[in-house]
Amino acid sequence: MGFSQEQGSLIIQELMEWSILPQIIERMRQKDDVERFDESFTTFLELGHYLFAHSEVASQRWAEASKALEEARIESKKA
């Protein structure tokens, strides 16, 4: 069972009313340009560090898994 475009729009509108997005928009609207830029730039930097950290963890886990796989291969050849 699908939704019509009108029903979909109403659902999205209701979700928006209950979400935090309107509050964020209002808070940003009340700030001046410098404050908005500073907040946005700070968030950008924080997200960048967060993504970098996750990338590093993924790389470390990949290296650990590769090493374990190689060790298992060596052990299986010995047997």
Secondary structure by P-SEA (a helix, b strand, c coil): ccccaaaaaaaaaaaaaacaaaaaaaaaaaccaaaaaaaaaaaaaaaaaaaaaaaaaaaaaaaaaaaaaaaaaaaaaac
